[in-house]
C-alpha cells in the first residue's frame, strides 16, 4: 500500500523497518525477557497472590523491566493508541501457555472506569482477552466486573495510593461455581487483582486464577 511506502511500520525499540503485522524486529524480539513461568507450579506471581487471596494458578508472559523492550511494548499498548499490540501479546501467549486439563470456565479482564475508557478509546485488555478466548475456546465477559471509581494510571500513583483499592470493583451479576481466569496487563503489588478476586470469591463458590501480560520485577 502507498501508506506503507511513506509511513512504513517500524520496530518500537530500534526503529528498523519491519513487516506491517509485526511489533519488533527479530533482533529486538530476542531481547524480550519471557518469564517461562509454569502456570501450574510456584512462581513469583503465585507467591505474591497467595499472600493476598486464595489463588489457583498464575502466569505472566514477559518481565516488565526498566528501560526494556517489554516496557516499551506495554507503553505502546496503553498510551500510544496501539490496541493491536494486545493481539500480538495474546499470540505470543498461546505459543507458551497450555491449560492442559484445567481449562478455566471464563475469562475476565480488569475493567476501566467509563471515563478512562472514553479518554483512551479502548480497554487495552479486551483484544488480548478476545484473542485468547478464540484460541483456547474459553468464553469471556467484559461486563462481569465494574470499576466504581475513576483513578489516575497506576504508573502515576504513589505506593500508598495503590493500596487504596477498597470498594473499587463490583460484580455485576450472580456467579457461582466457576473457575475465573482474571486478566491484567502488569502485575506489580497485586492489589488490583486481589480486590477483584475477593469480589469474585465472595460472590459464590468460585475459584480464581491470574494471567498477566507482564510481571513487574
Protein Blocks (a to p, Z undefined) as FASTA:
>chain_A
ZZlmmmccddfklopacdfkbmbdfklmmmpccfkiafkbccfklmmmmmmoccfbdcdf
bdcdehifklmmmmmmmmnopaklmmmmmmmmmmmpcgkjmccfbdcdddddfklmmmno
pafklmmmmmmmmmnopacdfklpccfbdcddfklpcfklmmmmghkbccfbdcehiacd
dddfbdcklmmmmmmmmmmmmnmccddddddfbdcZZ
